[in-house]
Amino acid sequence: MPINNLHRFISLLESNGELSRISVHVDPLLEIAAITNRVCKQPGGGKALLFEHPSGSIFPVATNLFGSLQRVCRALGIDQLNDLTDKMSALLNQISEPELGSLDRQIRELPDFSRFTPRISGNPEPNLITMDPPDLTLFPFLQSWPEDGSADRHLRYITLPQVFTVDPAGGSPNCGIYRTQVRGPLELAIQWKTGSGAARHAEEFRRRGGAMPVAIALGGDPAATFSAMFPLPGTLDEMTFAGFLRGRSIEMAACRTVPLSVPATAELVIEGYINPTEKVMEGPFGNHTGFYSPASSAPLLRVTAIYHREGAIIPATLVGPPPMEDCWMAKAWERLLLAFLQRLVPTVIEIHFPLEWIFHQSAIISLDNPTPGMVRETADVLWSTPWFGAARLLVFIDAETDGADLSGVAWQSINMSEFKHDIFFDTSGKRLALDATGCCFTQKRIRGDADVAVRVARRWQEYGLTEP
C-alpha cells in the first residue's frame, strides 16, 4: 500500500516498532515539546511519538516522525539515503551543460521530471470536514520554548506547515515550510525569509495592490513535507519534485475559498488571504542555534476556511539545539545536494553536514586531488550558490579522508593546516573556509603495509586477542 498520507506512514512506523503512543493527557504548551526534546536526544534519534490526548483538543499530535535516518528513508520509500544521490544524479546527467542560473528550467524540461507534475482535481477533496465556524484555537498547536511568541503573548506555532502560494497571474506555484504563529481563531502570522518563493509572491501582490491567497496543508504524503523543506534551485515546483521523489505524481485538490490547490491526502487545510502591506509582531522563537530569534514583523493571514480529515492527526516538530528531527530531515537534502554539486562543481567528491552545522549552511567538502588554487576556487564557487551563500564555515579535505568521521576531520584539520595560509575569508569577512586537504604539505602520509594488514587480520584469533 503506497505511503501517501500521514496515517499510513504512522501505521508503517508502528508495525516496525518505531512509534511510541502516549495515552495520558499531555499539555501542548511546553510539555509535548519537552518530551519530544528528551526523546530526540536519544541514540539514533529515538522513536516517533503519537500523543493521543493533548490537553484541550480532540486531535492527536505526532512528533519526531522523521527523527532518524531509518525513518527518513521509510518516509521517502528508499533503502538508504545514497539512493537519493543516485536518483538525482541520473536525472541531472540528462542535462548536457547544467547552469546554476537556469537549472530549474533545465530540470523542468526533462520528461523524466515533468511527468511527475501533480494531478490536480478541479474539485475540493470531499473526505475533509469543514469546520463551521473555523477556529484555530481548537487544534493542539505547540508552544516549544518558554519565550516563544512572548512579544504579543501568542504562544502557539504550527511547525510543519506546507504553505502554498502562487504569483498574481496564478502561476509559478511555491510550497515552503515557514514559521507560522497562531494569533487567535482566525489569524496567523507567517514568517518567511526575504528571497523565498512566498516572499517573492507577496512582493508581486504588494506591487499590484491585491490580497494574496494562501493555503496551509498539514500531513499528506511525507515526500511533500520533505520537498517543501528543501532549498530547490530557482522556482522548481516543490510538488512536482515530491512526485519525482515518490515515483508517482502527487494528487492535489482544489481549495474551497482561495484559488489554490493542496495535497488531497492532507490531514488539515487552512485557507485565507494576506494583505502584503499588513504586518504584525511575531516572535521571539526558540531556534536551532540554542537562542531565540528576536521578534520581528511578519505578514498576517486572515483565515477564510478550515477543514480536516476525520480523526486528523496534527504533525509537529521541535526546533532547537541538535540533534533534532530536522537535522535528520536535512540529511536527505545533503544527499540530493551532493548530486547537484557533482554536476556543477566536478571537483567535489563528497559533502557532509555535521548535525551541529546543518542550519548554518556549513559543511565538510571532499575534493579529488586538491591543489591550493582548486580549494580557493571551489570555495568561491560554493559561496556564490544559494546553498552556501550564508555558510559560516567550509572545511575542505582530500578524498582519502572520511568526511563523516568528525574525529578524523578534526585530526586532519589540526595537523594538515598552516592556519596563516590555509584559513581564508570571503570578501565580506563573514564566511570562513579552512583548507585541511594537506595539498601544501611536502611530508609523506603514513600508510600501513597492505600485505601485513591482511596477514594480521587472518591471524587475529591466533594472537589470542579479542575482536577489535
Secondary structure, DSSP 8 states (H G I E B T S, - for coil): ----SHHHHHHHHHHTT-EEEEEEEE-TBTHHHHHHHHHHTSGGG--EEEEEEETT-SS-EEE-TT-SHHHHHHHHT-SSTHHHHHHHHHHHTT-SS--GGGHHHHHHT-HHHHTT--EE-SS--TTEEE-SS--GGGS--BB-STTTTTTTT---EE-S-EEEE--TTS-S-EEE--EEEE-STTEEEEE--TTSHHHHHHHHHHHHT--EEEEEEEES-HHHHHHHHS--STT--HHHHHHHHHTS--EEEE-SSSS-EEETTEEEEEEEEEEEEEEEEE--EE-TTSSEE--EEEEEEEEEEEEEETT--EE----SSSS-HHHHHHHHHHHHHHHHHHHH-TTEEEEE--TTTGGGT-EEEEESS--HHHHHHHHHHHHTSTTSTT-SEEEEEETTS-TT-HHHHHHHHHHS--HHHHEEE-TTSS-EEEE-S-TT--S------HHHHHHHHHHHHHHT----
